[in-house]
Amino acid sequence: MAGFAETGRISGNSAANAERAREMMGRQLSHMIRLVDDLLDVSRINQNKMELRRSRVLLADVISSAVETARPRSTTPGTS
């Protein structure tokens, strides 16, 4: 709730500013969700509830996958 109150304070009367603030909050929420998911995975690994299997991979495949994952965000206006 504090985030919504802060959005109103930041945006003032401008609808464009309010929209940018909402988009920023959405991105921050996505980052927080990913962070919590990663922390839960670390906890599962530490408790031996999840096993990591190491294997050799081609660097080109890893880079291609990373670019594909990042592409939707990089084409969104206002992101870098």
N, CA, C and O atoms as a Maestro MAE file, in Angstrom:
{
 s_m_m2io_version
 :::
 2.0.0
}

f_m_ct {
 s_m_title
 :::
 protein
 m_atom[320] {
  # First column is atom index #
  i_m_mmod_type
  r_m_x_coord
  r_m_y_coord
  r_m_z_coord
  i_m_residue_number
  s_m_chain_name
  s_m_pdb_residue_name
  s_m_pdb_atom_name
  i_m_atomic_number
  :::
  1 25 0.810 -1.194 0.000 1 A "MET " " N  " 7
  2 3 0.000 0.000 0.000 1 A "MET " " CA " 6
  3 2 0.850 1.253 0.000 1 A "MET " " C  " 6
  4 15 0.476 2.253 -0.613 1 A "MET " " O  " 8
  5 25 1.984 1.216 0.675 2 A "ALA " " N  " 7
  6 3 2.839 2.396 0.722 2 A "ALA " " CA " 6
  7 2 3.293 2.760 -0.683 2 A "ALA " " C  " 6
  8 15 3.441 3.940 -1.001 2 A "ALA " " O  " 8
  9 25 3.516 1.758 -1.527 3 A "GLY " " N  " 7
  10 3 3.937 2.021 -2.901 3 A "GLY " " CA " 6
  11 2 2.890 2.804 -3.677 3 A "GLY " " C  " 6
  12 15 3.231 3.695 -4.454 3 A "GLY " " O  " 8
  13 25 1.619 2.479 -3.474 4 A "PHE " " N  " 7
  14 3 0.569 3.202 -4.173 4 A "PHE " " CA " 6
  15 2 0.493 4.649 -3.704 4 A "PHE " " C  " 6
  16 15 0.298 5.555 -4.514 4 A "PHE " " O  " 8
  17 25 0.646 4.873 -2.397 5 A "ALA " " N  " 7
  18 3 0.652 6.235 -1.876 5 A "ALA " " CA " 6
  19 2 1.844 7.001 -2.431 5 A "ALA " " C  " 6
  20 15 1.722 8.174 -2.785 5 A "ALA " " O  " 8
  21 25 2.985 6.347 -2.505 6 A "GLU " " N  " 7
  22 3 4.191 6.975 -3.047 6 A "GLU " " CA " 6
  23 2 3.995 7.302 -4.519 6 A "GLU " " C  " 6
  24 15 4.464 8.341 -4.981 6 A "GLU " " O  " 8
  25 25 3.320 6.451 -5.257 7 A "THR " " N  " 7
  26 3 3.057 6.703 -6.668 7 A "THR " " CA " 6
  27 2 2.275 7.996 -6.832 7 A "THR " " C  " 6
  28 15 2.587 8.807 -7.703 7 A "THR " " O  " 8
  29 25 1.272 8.188 -6.008 8 A "GLY " " N  " 7
  30 3 0.484 9.409 -6.090 8 A "GLY " " CA " 6
  31 2 1.312 10.637 -5.788 8 A "GLY " " C  " 6
  32 15 1.140 11.672 -6.432 8 A "GLY " " O  " 8
  33 25 2.194 10.544 -4.835 9 A "ARG " " N  " 7
  34 3 3.038 11.675 -4.464 9 A "ARG " " CA " 6
  35 2 4.022 11.988 -5.572 9 A "ARG " " C  " 6
  36 15 4.236 13.157 -5.895 9 A "ARG " " O  " 8
  37 25 4.622 10.967 -6.158 10 A "ILE " " N  " 7
  38 3 5.611 11.160 -7.215 10 A "ILE " " CA " 6
  39 2 4.956 11.700 -8.475 10 A "ILE " " C  " 6
  40 15 5.491 12.608 -9.110 10 A "ILE " " O  " 8
  41 25 3.822 11.159 -8.837 11 A "SER " " N  " 7
  42 3 3.239 11.468 -10.132 11 A "SER " " CA " 6
  43 2 2.531 12.812 -10.172 11 A "SER " " C  " 6
  44 15 2.371 13.389 -11.247 11 A "SER " " O  " 8
  45 25 2.102 13.322 -9.025 12 A "GLY " " N  " 7
  46 3 1.373 14.584 -9.038 12 A "GLY " " CA " 6
  47 2 0.084 14.429 -9.812 12 A "GLY " " C  " 6
  48 15 -0.654 13.465 -9.608 12 A "GLY " " O  " 8
  49 25 -0.193 15.366 -10.697 13 A "ASN " " N  " 7
  50 3 -1.440 15.328 -11.464 13 A "ASN " " CA " 6
  51 2 -1.262 14.790 -12.872 13 A "ASN " " C  " 6
  52 15 -2.236 14.685 -13.618 13 A "ASN " " O  " 8
  53 25 -0.046 14.448 -13.246 14 A "SER " " N  " 7
  54 3 0.222 14.021 -14.609 14 A "SER " " CA " 6
  55 2 -0.105 12.542 -14.800 14 A "SER " " C  " 6
  56 15 0.417 11.682 -14.090 14 A "SER " " O  " 8
  57 25 -0.968 12.263 -15.761 15 A "ALA " " N  " 7
  58 3 -1.325 10.869 -16.060 15 A "ALA " " CA " 6
  59 2 -0.113 10.121 -16.603 15 A "ALA " " C  " 6
  60 15 0.062 8.937 -16.315 15 A "ALA " " O  " 8
  61 25 0.727 10.802 -17.388 16 A "ALA " " N  " 7
  62 3 1.927 10.157 -17.945 16 A "ALA " " CA " 6
  63 2 2.893 9.783 -16.827 16 A "ALA " " C  " 6
  64 15 3.475 8.698 -16.845 16 A "ALA " " O  " 8
  65 25 3.065 10.671 -15.861 17 A "ASN " " N  " 7
  66 3 3.950 10.369 -14.732 17 A "ASN " " CA " 6
  67 2 3.394 9.222 -13.898 17 A "ASN " " C  " 6
  68 15 4.148 8.373 -13.423 17 A "ASN " " O  " 8
  69 25 2.093 9.197 -13.723 18 A "ALA " " N  " 7
  70 3 1.463 8.112 -12.959 18 A "ALA " " CA " 6
  71 2 1.678 6.778 -13.665 18 A "ALA " " C  " 6
  72 15 1.963 5.770 -13.018 18 A "ALA " " O  " 8
  73 25 1.545 6.770 -14.981 19 A "GLU " " N  " 7
  74 3 1.742 5.542 -15.757 19 A "GLU " " CA " 6
  75 2 3.185 5.071 -15.647 19 A "GLU " " C  " 6
  76 15 3.436 3.880 -15.463 19 A "GLU " " O  " 8
  77 25 4.134 5.995 -15.758 20 A "ARG " " N  " 7
  78 3 5.550 5.623 -15.619 20 A "ARG " " CA " 6
  79 2 5.820 5.049 -14.233 20 A "ARG " " C  " 6
  80 15 6.566 4.079 -14.094 20 A "ARG " " O  " 8
  81 25 5.220 5.643 -13.212 21 A "ALA " " N  " 7
  82 3 5.416 5.144 -11.849 21 A "ALA " " CA " 6
  83 2 4.839 3.739 -11.709 21 A "ALA " " C  " 6
  84 15 5.452 2.881 -11.074 21 A "ALA " " O  " 8
  85 25 3.663 3.493 -12.296 22 A "ARG " " N  " 7
  86 3 3.065 2.149 -12.243 22 A "ARG " " CA " 6
  87 2 3.940 1.137 -12.977 22 A "ARG " " C  " 6
  88 15 4.120 0.014 -12.505 22 A "ARG " " O  " 8
  89 25 4.488 1.529 -14.133 23 A "GLU " " N  " 7
  90 3 5.368 0.627 -14.878 23 A "GLU " " CA " 6
  91 2 6.622 0.311 -14.070 23 A "GLU " " C  " 6
  92 15 7.082 -0.830 -14.045 23 A "GLU " " O  " 8
  93 25 7.172 1.330 -13.410 24 A "MET " " N  " 7
  94 3 8.357 1.131 -12.578 24 A "MET " " CA " 6
  95 2 8.039 0.158 -11.444 24 A "MET " " C  " 6
  96 15 8.829 -0.740 -11.151 24 A "MET " " O  " 8
  97 25 6.888 0.337 -10.814 25 A "MET " " N  " 7
  98 3 6.499 -0.561 -9.723 25 A "MET " " CA " 6
  99 2 6.314 -1.986 -10.230 25 A "MET " " C  " 6
  100 15 6.666 -2.943 -9.541 25 A "MET " " O  " 8
  101 25 5.766 -2.128 -11.429 26 A "GLY " " N  " 7
  102 3 5.604 -3.457 -12.016 26 A "GLY " " CA " 6
  103 2 6.940 -4.129 -12.261 26 A "GLY " " C  " 6
  104 15 7.104 -5.318 -11.987 26 A "GLY " " O  " 8
  105 25 7.906 -3.357 -12.784 27 A "ARG " " N  " 7
  106 3 9.249 -3.923 -13.006 27 A "ARG " " CA " 6
  107 2 9.890 -4.305 -11.676 27 A "ARG " " C  " 6
  108 15 10.498 -5.368 -11.558 27 A "ARG " " O  " 8
  109 25 9.751 -3.438 -10.679 28 A "GLN " " N  " 7
  110 3 10.339 -3.747 -9.376 28 A "GLN " " CA " 6
  111 2 9.702 -4.996 -8.773 28 A "GLN " " C  " 6
  112 15 10.395 -5.816 -8.171 28 A "GLN " " O  " 8
  113 25 8.397 -5.143 -8.930 29 A "LEU " " N  " 7
  114 3 7.714 -6.337 -8.431 29 A "LEU " " CA " 6
  115 2 8.241 -7.586 -9.128 29 A "LEU " " C  " 6
  116 15 8.465 -8.611 -8.485 29 A "LEU " " O  " 8
  117 25 8.438 -7.501 -10.447 30 A "SER " " N  " 7
  118 3 8.988 -8.645 -11.187 30 A "SER " " CA " 6
  119 2 10.370 -9.017 -10.679 30 A "SER " " C  " 6
  120 15 10.683 -10.197 -10.522 30 A "SER " " O  " 8
  121 25 11.204 -8.004 -10.420 31 A "HIS " " N  " 7
  122 3 12.550 -8.259 -9.896 31 A "HIS " " CA " 6
  123 2 12.478 -8.908 -8.517 31 A "HIS " " C  " 6
  124 15 13.238 -9.830 -8.222 31 A "HIS " " O  " 8
  125 25 11.568 -8.427 -7.676 32 A "MET " " N  " 7
  126 3 11.433 -8.996 -6.330 32 A "MET " " CA " 6
  127 2 10.971 -10.453 -6.397 32 A "MET " " C  " 6
  128 15 11.461 -11.296 -5.645 32 A "MET " " O  " 8
  129 25 10.042 -10.744 -7.285 33 A "ILE " " N  " 7
  130 3 9.551 -12.116 -7.432 33 A "ILE " " CA " 6
  131 2 10.686 -13.039 -7.865 33 A "ILE " " C  " 6
  132 15 10.837 -14.137 -7.331 33 A "ILE " " O  " 8
  133 25 11.488 -12.586 -8.841 34 A "ARG " " N  " 7
  134 3 12.620 -13.409 -9.291 34 A "ARG " " CA " 6
  135 2 13.626 -13.611 -8.169 34 A "ARG " " C  " 6
  136 15 14.165 -14.706 -8.006 34 A "ARG " " O  " 8
  137 25 13.882 -12.566 -7.398 35 A "LEU " " N  " 7
  138 3 14.822 -12.663 -6.285 35 A "LEU " " CA " 6
  139 2 14.336 -13.670 -5.242 35 A "LEU " " C  " 6
  140 15 15.111 -14.506 -4.778 35 A "LEU " " O  " 8
  141 25 13.069 -13.593 -4.878 36 A "VAL " " N  " 7
  142 3 12.520 -14.536 -3.892 36 A "VAL " " CA " 6
  143 2 12.568 -15.961 -4.444 36 A "VAL " " C  " 6
  144 15 12.918 -16.891 -3.718 36 A "VAL " " O  " 8
  145 25 12.220 -16.143 -5.720 37 A "ASP " " N  " 7
  146 3 12.298 -17.478 -6.325 37 A "ASP " " CA " 6
  147 2 13.725 -18.016 -6.276 37 A "ASP " " C  " 6
  148 15 13.941 -19.187 -5.960 37 A "ASP " " O  " 8
  149 25 14.700 -17.159 -6.589 38 A "ASP " " N  " 7
  150 3 16.106 -17.588 -6.544 38 A "ASP " " CA " 6
  151 2 16.527 -17.952 -5.126 38 A "ASP " " C  " 6
  152 15 17.232 -18.939 -4.917 38 A "ASP " " O  " 8
  153 25 16.095 -17.155 -4.154 39 A "LEU " " N  " 7
  154 3 16.433 -17.460 -2.755 39 A "LEU " " CA " 6
  155 2 15.801 -18.770 -2.303 39 A "LEU " " C  " 6
  156 15 16.420 -19.535 -1.564 39 A "LEU " " O  " 8
  157 25 14.581 -19.032 -2.738 40 A "LEU " " N  " 7
  158 3 13.935 -20.301 -2.405 40 A "LEU " " CA " 6
  159 2 14.686 -21.466 -3.035 40 A "LEU " " C  " 6
  160 15 14.838 -22.516 -2.411 40 A "LEU " " O  " 8
  161 25 15.159 -21.287 -4.268 41 A "ASP " " N  " 7
  162 3 15.951 -22.337 -4.919 41 A "ASP " " CA " 6
  163 2 17.236 -22.606 -4.148 41 A "ASP " " C  " 6
  164 15 17.612 -23.763 -3.962 41 A "ASP " " O  " 8
  165 25 17.911 -21.557 -3.699 42 A "VAL " " N  " 7
  166 3 19.142 -21.732 -2.910 42 A "VAL " " CA " 6
  167 2 18.830 -22.499 -1.629 42 A "VAL " " C  " 6
  168 15 19.581 -23.390 -1.232 42 A "VAL " " O  " 8
  169 25 17.729 -22.150 -0.991 43 A "SER " " N  " 7
  170 3 17.333 -22.853 0.233 43 A "SER " " CA " 6
  171 2 17.075 -24.337 -0.054 43 A "SER " " C  " 6
  172 15 17.497 -25.197 0.718 43 A "SER " " O  " 8
  173 25 16.387 -24.638 -1.155 44 A "ARG " " N  " 7
  174 3 16.111 -26.036 -1.515 44 A "ARG " " CA " 6
  175 2 17.404 -26.801 -1.785 44 A "ARG " " C  " 6
  176 15 17.538 -27.961 -1.397 44 A "ARG " " O  " 8
  177 25 18.351 -26.145 -2.450 45 A "ILE " " N  " 7
  178 3 19.636 -26.787 -2.730 45 A "ILE " " CA " 6
  179 2 20.366 -27.072 -1.428 45 A "ILE " " C  " 6
  180 15 20.901 -28.165 -1.240 45 A "ILE " " O  " 8
  181 25 20.391 -26.092 -0.525 46 A "ASN " " N  " 7
  182 3 21.079 -26.272 0.764 46 A "ASN " " CA " 6
  183 2 20.448 -27.365 1.616 46 A "ASN " " C  " 6
  184 15 21.133 -28.000 2.418 46 A "ASN " " O  " 8
  185 25 19.156 -27.587 1.449 47 A "GLN " " N  " 7
  186 3 18.460 -28.624 2.222 47 A "GLN " " CA " 6
  187 2 18.407 -29.956 1.474 47 A "GLN " " C  " 6
  188 15 17.710 -30.882 1.888 47 A "GLN " " O  " 8
  189 25 19.143 -30.042 0.376 48 A "ASN " " N  " 7
  190 3 19.176 -31.241 -0.462 48 A "ASN " " CA " 6
  191 2 17.806 -31.640 -0.987 48 A "ASN " " C  " 6
  192 15 17.541 -32.824 -1.195 48 A "ASN " " O  " 8
  193 25 16.939 -30.667 -1.200 49 A "LYS " " N  " 7
  194 3 15.627 -30.929 -1.787 49 A "LYS " " CA " 6
  195 2 15.671 -30.755 -3.304 49 A "LYS " " C  " 6
  196 15 14.738 -31.124 -4.016 49 A "LYS " " O  " 8
  197 25 16.780 -30.181 -3.780 50 A "MET " " N  " 7
  198 3 16.976 -29.974 -5.207 50 A "MET " " CA " 6
  199 2 18.426 -30.311 -5.519 50 A "MET " " C  " 6
  200 15 19.328 -29.999 -4.742 50 A "MET " " O  " 8
  201 25 18.636 -30.936 -6.638 51 A "GLU " " N  " 7
  202 3 19.988 -31.326 -7.014 51 A "GLU " " CA " 6
  203 2 20.402 -30.594 -8.290 51 A "GLU " " C  " 6
  204 15 19.639 -30.501 -9.252 51 A "GLU " " O  " 8
  205 25 21.603 -30.089 -8.270 52 A "LEU " " N  " 7
  206 3 22.152 -29.457 -9.463 52 A "LEU " " CA " 6
  207 2 23.003 -30.469 -10.203 52 A "LEU " " C  " 6
  208 15 23.833 -31.151 -9.602 52 A "LEU " " O  " 8
  209 25 22.799 -30.567 -11.502 53 A "ARG " " N  " 7
  210 3 23.614 -31.452 -12.323 53 A "ARG " " CA " 6
  211 2 24.481 -30.600 -13.232 53 A "ARG " " C  " 6
  212 15 23.975 -29.797 -14.017 53 A "ARG " " O  " 8
  213 25 25.774 -30.778 -13.123 54 A "ARG " " N  " 7
  214 3 26.706 -30.019 -13.954 54 A "ARG " " CA " 6
  215 2 26.938 -30.758 -15.254 54 A "ARG " " C  " 6
  216 15 27.060 -31.982 -15.284 54 A "ARG " " O  " 8
  217 25 26.998 -29.983 -16.331 55 A "SER " " N  " 7
  218 3 27.314 -30.562 -17.631 55 A "SER " " CA " 6
  219 2 27.938 -29.474 -18.507 55 A "SER " " C  " 6
  220 15 27.777 -28.279 -18.261 55 A "SER " " O  " 8
  221 25 28.632 -29.918 -19.504 56 A "ARG " " N  " 7
  222 3 29.253 -28.979 -20.439 56 A "ARG " " CA " 6
  223 2 28.188 -28.453 -21.397 56 A "ARG " " C  " 6
  224 15 27.317 -29.190 -21.860 56 A "ARG " " O  " 8
  225 25 28.286 -27.169 -21.676 57 A "VAL " " N  " 7
  226 3 27.368 -26.546 -22.624 57 A "VAL " " CA " 6
  227 2 28.172 -25.649 -23.559 57 A "VAL " " C  " 6
  228 15 29.280 -25.221 -23.234 57 A "VAL " " O  " 8
  229 25 27.603 -25.375 -24.711 58 A "LEU " " N  " 7
  230 3 28.244 -24.474 -25.649 58 A "LEU " " CA " 6
  231 2 27.947 -23.038 -25.239 58 A "LEU " " C  " 6
  232 15 26.797 -22.684 -24.978 58 A "LEU " " O  " 8
  233 25 28.986 -22.217 -25.184 59 A "LEU " " N  " 7
  234 3 28.821 -20.826 -24.797 59 A "LEU " " CA " 6
  235 2 27.856 -20.108 -25.736 59 A "LEU " " C  " 6
  236 15 27.065 -19.276 -25.291 59 A "LEU " " O  " 8
  237 25 27.912 -20.419 -27.012 60 A "ALA " " N  " 7
  238 3 27.014 -19.800 -27.985 60 A "ALA " " CA " 6
  239 2 25.550 -20.078 -27.639 60 A "ALA " " C  " 6
  240 15 24.702 -19.203 -27.811 60 A "ALA " " O  " 8
  241 25 25.244 -21.286 -27.152 61 A "ASP " " N  " 7
  242 3 23.874 -21.625 -26.760 61 A "ASP " " CA " 6
  243 2 23.440 -20.810 -25.542 61 A "ASP " " C  " 6
  244 15 22.301 -20.348 -25.474 61 A "ASP " " O  " 8
  245 25 24.342 -20.637 -24.593 62 A "VAL " " N  " 7
  246 3 24.031 -19.865 -23.388 62 A "VAL " " CA " 6
  247 2 23.761 -18.408 -23.756 62 A "VAL " " C  " 6
  248 15 22.792 -17.812 -23.286 62 A "VAL " " O  " 8
  249 25 24.621 -17.840 -24.598 63 A "ILE " " N  " 7
  250 3 24.455 -16.445 -25.019 63 A "ILE " " CA " 6
  251 2 23.164 -16.270 -25.806 63 A "ILE " " C  " 6
  252 15 22.434 -15.301 -25.596 63 A "ILE " " O  " 8
  253 25 22.882 -17.192 -26.700 64 A "SER " " N  " 7
  254 3 21.654 -17.132 -27.492 64 A "SER " " CA " 6
  255 2 20.419 -17.159 -26.596 64 A "SER " " C  " 6
  256 15 19.472 -16.403 -26.811 64 A "SER " " O  " 8
  257 25 20.435 -18.020 -25.607 65 A "SER " " N  " 7
  258 3 19.315 -18.109 -24.670 65 A "SER " " CA " 6
  259 2 19.164 -16.830 -23.857 65 A "SER " " C  " 6
  260 15 18.049 -16.360 -23.632 65 A "SER " " O  " 8
  261 25 20.288 -16.269 -23.416 66 A "ALA " " N  " 7
  262 3 20.247 -15.025 -22.635 66 A "ALA " " CA " 6
  263 2 19.700 -13.876 -23.470 66 A "ALA " " C  " 6
  264 15 18.900 -13.080 -22.979 66 A "ALA " " O  " 8
  265 25 20.122 -13.785 -24.723 67 A "VAL " " N  " 7
  266 3 19.634 -12.724 -25.612 67 A "VAL " " CA " 6
  267 2 18.145 -12.896 -25.852 67 A "VAL " " C  " 6
  268 15 17.398 -11.917 -25.829 67 A "VAL " " O  " 8
  269 25 17.708 -14.113 -26.079 68 A "GLU " " N  " 7
  270 3 16.291 -14.387 -26.312 68 A "GLU " " CA " 6
  271 2 15.455 -14.018 -25.094 68 A "GLU " " C  " 6
  272 15 14.359 -13.474 -25.231 68 A "GLU " " O  " 8
  273 25 15.968 -14.311 -23.905 69 A "THR " " N  " 7
  274 3 15.251 -13.986 -22.671 69 A "THR " " CA " 6
  275 2 15.173 -12.479 -22.449 69 A "THR " " C  " 6
  276 15 14.142 -11.970 -22.010 69 A "THR " " O  " 8
  277 25 16.250 -11.768 -22.748 70 A "ALA " " N  " 7
  278 3 16.307 -10.324 -22.495 70 A "ALA " " CA " 6
  279 2 15.624 -9.507 -23.585 70 A "ALA " " C  " 6
  280 15 15.238 -8.365 -23.338 70 A "ALA " " O  " 8
  281 25 15.470 -10.048 -24.755 71 A "ARG " " N  " 7
  282 3 14.934 -9.284 -25.886 71 A "ARG " " CA " 6
  283 2 13.582 -8.637 -25.613 71 A "ARG " " C  " 6
  284 15 13.431 -7.457 -25.929 71 A "ARG " " O  " 8
  285 25 12.590 -9.319 -25.051 72 A "PRO " " N  " 7
  286 3 11.295 -8.645 -24.824 72 A "PRO " " CA " 6
  287 2 11.433 -7.404 -23.945 72 A "PRO " " C  " 6
  288 15 10.759 -6.404 -24.190 72 A "PRO " " O  " 8
  289 25 12.290 -7.449 -22.931 73 A "ARG " " N  " 7
  290 3 12.468 -6.290 -22.076 73 A "ARG " " CA " 6
  291 2 13.211 -5.176 -22.799 73 A "ARG " " C  " 6
  292 15 12.888 -4.002 -22.622 73 A "ARG " " O  " 8
  293 25 14.201 -5.530 -23.609 74 A "SER " " N  " 7
  294 3 15.009 -4.501 -24.252 74 A "SER " " CA " 6
  295 2 14.237 -3.757 -25.340 74 A "SER " " C  " 6
  296 15 14.640 -2.661 -25.729 74 A "SER " " O  " 8
  297 25 13.145 -4.319 -25.836 75 A "THR " " N  " 7
  298 3 12.353 -3.635 -26.846 75 A "THR " " CA " 6
  299 2 11.220 -2.821 -26.236 75 A "THR " " C  " 6
  300 15 10.512 -2.112 -26.951 75 A "THR " " O  " 8
  301 25 11.042 -2.918 -24.908 76 A "THR " " N  " 7
  302 3 10.020 -2.153 -24.224 76 A "THR " " CA " 6
  303 2 10.489 -0.710 -24.078 76 A "THR " " C  " 6
  304 15 11.600 -0.480 -23.598 76 A "THR " " O  " 8
  305 25 9.675 0.272 -24.477 77 A "PRO " " N  " 7
  306 3 10.093 1.670 -24.346 77 A "PRO " " CA " 6
  307 2 10.414 2.016 -22.898 77 A "PRO " " C  " 6
  308 15 9.710 1.601 -21.978 77 A "PRO " " O  " 8
  309 25 11.465 2.766 -22.712 78 A "GLY " " N  " 7
  310 3 11.851 3.193 -21.374 78 A "GLY " " CA " 6
  311 2 12.752 2.237 -20.641 78 A "GLY " " C  " 6
  312 15 13.118 2.495 -19.495 78 A "GLY " " O  " 8
  313 25 13.128 1.117 -21.279 79 A "THR " " N  " 7
  314 3 14.050 0.185 -20.643 79 A "THR " " CA " 6
  315 2 15.374 0.245 -21.344 79 A "THR " " C  " 6
  316 15 15.466 0.626 -22.510 79 A "THR " " O  " 8
  317 25 16.404 -0.139 -20.616 80 A "SER " " N  " 7
  318 3 17.732 -0.154 -21.244 80 A "SER " " CA " 6
  319 2 18.488 -1.403 -20.880 80 A "SER " " C  " 6
  320 15 19.624 -1.587 -21.317 80 A "SER " " O  " 8
  :::
 }
 m_bond[319] {
  # First column is bond index #
  i_m_from
  i_m_to
  i_m_order
  :::
  1 1 2 1
  2 2 3 1
  3 3 4 2
  4 3 5 1
  5 5 6 1
  6 6 7 1
  7 7 8 2
  8 7 9 1
  9 9 10 1
  10 10 11 1
  11 11 12 2
  12 11 13 1
  13 13 14 1
  14 14 15 1
  15 15 16 2
  16 15 17 1
  17 17 18 1
  18 18 19 1
  19 19 20 2
  20 19 21 1
  21 21 22 1
  22 22 23 1
  23 23 24 2
  24 23 25 1
  25 25 26 1
  26 26 27 1
  27 27 28 2
  28 27 29 1
  29 29 30 1
  30 30 31 1
  31 31 32 2
  32 31 33 1
  33 33 34 1
  34 34 35 1
  35 35 36 2
  36 35 37 1
  37 37 38 1
  38 38 39 1
  39 39 40 2
  40 39 41 1
  41 41 42 1
  42 42 43 1
  43 43 44 2
  44 43 45 1
  45 45 46 1
  46 46 47 1
  47 47 48 2
  48 47 49 1
  49 49 50 1
  50 50 51 1
  51 51 52 2
  52 51 53 1
  53 53 54 1
  54 54 55 1
  55 55 56 2
  56 55 57 1
  57 57 58 1
  58 58 59 1
  59 59 60 2
  60 59 61 1
  61 61 62 1
  62 62 63 1
  63 63 64 2
  64 63 65 1
  65 65 66 1
  66 66 67 1
  67 67 68 2
  68 67 69 1
  69 69 70 1
  70 70 71 1
  71 71 72 2
  72 71 73 1
  73 73 74 1
  74 74 75 1
  75 75 76 2
  76 75 77 1
  77 77 78 1
  78 78 79 1
  79 79 80 2
  80 79 81 1
  81 81 82 1
  82 82 83 1
  83 83 84 2
  84 83 85 1
  85 85 86 1
  86 86 87 1
  87 87 88 2
  88 87 89 1
  89 89 90 1
  90 90 91 1
  91 91 92 2
  92 91 93 1
  93 93 94 1
  94 94 95 1
  95 95 96 2
  96 95 97 1
  97 97 98 1
  98 98 99 1
  99 99 100 2
  100 99 101 1
  101 101 102 1
  102 102 103 1
  103 103 104 2
  104 103 105 1
  105 105 106 1
  106 106 107 1
  107 107 108 2
  108 107 109 1
  109 109 110 1
  110 110 111 1
  111 111 112 2
  112 111 113 1
  113 113 114 1
  114 114 115 1
  115 115 116 2
  116 115 117 1
  117 117 118 1
  118 118 119 1
  119 119 120 2
  120 119 121 1
  121 121 122 1
  122 122 123 1
  123 123 124 2
  124 123 125 1
  125 125 126 1
  126 126 127 1
  127 127 128 2
  128 127 129 1
  129 129 130 1
  130 130 131 1
  131 131 132 2
  132 131 133 1
  133 133 134 1
  134 134 135 1
  135 135 136 2
  136 135 137 1
  137 137 138 1
  138 138 139 1
  139 139 140 2
  140 139 141 1
  141 141 142 1
  142 142 143 1
  143 143 144 2
  144 143 145 1
  145 145 146 1
  146 146 147 1
  147 147 148 2
  148 147 149 1
  149 149 150 1
  150 150 151 1
  151 151 152 2
  152 151 153 1
  153 153 154 1
  154 154 155 1
  155 155 156 2
  156 155 157 1
  157 157 158 1
  158 158 159 1
  159 159 160 2
  160 159 161 1
  161 161 162 1
  162 162 163 1
  163 163 164 2
  164 163 165 1
  165 165 166 1
  166 166 167 1
  167 167 168 2
  168 167 169 1
  169 169 170 1
  170 170 171 1
  171 171 172 2
  172 171 173 1
  173 173 174 1
  174 174 175 1
  175 175 176 2
  176 175 177 1
  177 177 178 1
  178 178 179 1
  179 179 180 2
  180 179 181 1
  181 181 182 1
  182 182 183 1
  183 183 184 2
  184 183 185 1
  185 185 186 1
  186 186 187 1
  187 187 188 2
  188 187 189 1
  189 189 190 1
  190 190 191 1
  191 191 192 2
  192 191 193 1
  193 193 194 1
  194 194 195 1
  195 195 196 2
  196 195 197 1
  197 197 198 1
  198 198 199 1
  199 199 200 2
  200 199 201 1
  201 201 202 1
  202 202 203 1
  203 203 204 2
  204 203 205 1
  205 205 206 1
  206 206 207 1
  207 207 208 2
  208 207 209 1
  209 209 210 1
  210 210 211 1
  211 211 212 2
  212 211 213 1
  213 213 214 1
  214 214 215 1
  215 215 216 2
  216 215 217 1
  217 217 218 1
  218 218 219 1
  219 219 220 2
  220 219 221 1
  221 221 222 1
  222 222 223 1
  223 223 224 2
  224 223 225 1
  225 225 226 1
  226 226 227 1
  227 227 228 2
  228 227 229 1
  229 229 230 1
  230 230 231 1
  231 231 232 2
  232 231 233 1
  233 233 234 1
  234 234 235 1
  235 235 236 2
  236 235 237 1
  237 237 238 1
  238 238 239 1
  239 239 240 2
  240 239 241 1
  241 241 242 1
  242 242 243 1
  243 243 244 2
  244 243 245 1
  245 245 246 1
  246 246 247 1
  247 247 248 2
  248 247 249 1
  249 249 250 1
  250 250 251 1
  251 251 252 2
  252 251 253 1
  253 253 254 1
  254 254 255 1
  255 255 256 2
  256 255 257 1
  257 257 258 1
  258 258 259 1
  259 259 260 2
  260 259 261 1
  261 261 262 1
  262 262 263 1
  263 263 264 2
  264 263 265 1
  265 265 266 1
  266 266 267 1
  267 267 268 2
  268 267 269 1
  269 269 270 1
  270 270 271 1
  271 271 272 2
  272 271 273 1
  273 273 274 1
  274 274 275 1
  275 275 276 2
  276 275 277 1
  277 277 278 1
  278 278 279 1
  279 279 280 2
  280 279 281 1
  281 281 282 1
  282 282 283 1
  283 283 284 2
  284 283 285 1
  285 285 286 1
  286 286 287 1
  287 287 288 2
  288 287 289 1
  289 289 290 1
  290 290 291 1
  291 291 292 2
  292 291 293 1
  293 293 294 1
  294 294 295 1
  295 295 296 2
  296 295 297 1
  297 297 298 1
  298 298 299 1
  299 299 300 2
  300 299 301 1
  301 301 302 1
  302 302 303 1
  303 303 304 2
  304 303 305 1
  305 305 306 1
  306 306 307 1
  307 307 308 2
  308 307 309 1
  309 309 310 1
  310 310 311 1
  311 311 312 2
  312 311 313 1
  313 313 314 1
  314 314 315 1
  315 315 316 2
  316 315 317 1
  317 317 318 1
  318 318 319 1
  319 319 320 2
  :::
 }
}
